[in-house]
Amino acid sequence: MSDNTKVQETEKHQVNFAFREKLNSIAEGFRHNYCYQCGACVADCPAAYYSESFNPRLILLKAILGFEDELVRPDSEIWDCTNCYTCSERCPQDVRPVDVIIALKNLCVKEGKAPPLVRTISDTVLDSGITTKVTSLTERRRQELGLPPVKSYPVEDLKTMLEGD
């Protein structure tokens, strides 16, 4: 092995403290610092059960090591999290892995690295106050089922609250 290969190998595994600090600055992102990798978060995780690529313990490990390129991108495994909070209920350290994952998702959005569907849903919420578009078919079907029309929400208030960021 050449000296150049040794340097590349060492750089590949260095902890990215700048990313850790960035994650610390996002609400609840600091919690990754307390994870001691026991794996309790994985035991009953529905996303881990159904997805081979999703593992909250490994996500926390990547956060601890500062693997920003793997975590902050549109196709990151963080987007497979169902936000069910089972991991947080199981964690003996009160790390709240789901809060760290939400912080990572917020970081993705902040840096423009969220999946396109997230932007679509966000725009729909800002437009109507709900997560899905209400079509004429929706209205017709609700009427057939005897349901009231979809309620309108004060989206201007929502926009005002979000401008505070």
Protein Blocks (a to p, Z undefined) as FASTA:
>chain_A
ZZklmmmmmmmmpccfklmmmmmmpghklmmmmpgolommmmmmmklmmpmkbcfklmmm
mmmnopaklmncfkbcklmpgolommmmmpmnlnommlmmmmmmmmmmmnopacfklmmm
mmmmmmnopabdcdfklmmmmmmnopacdddddfklmmmmmmmZZ
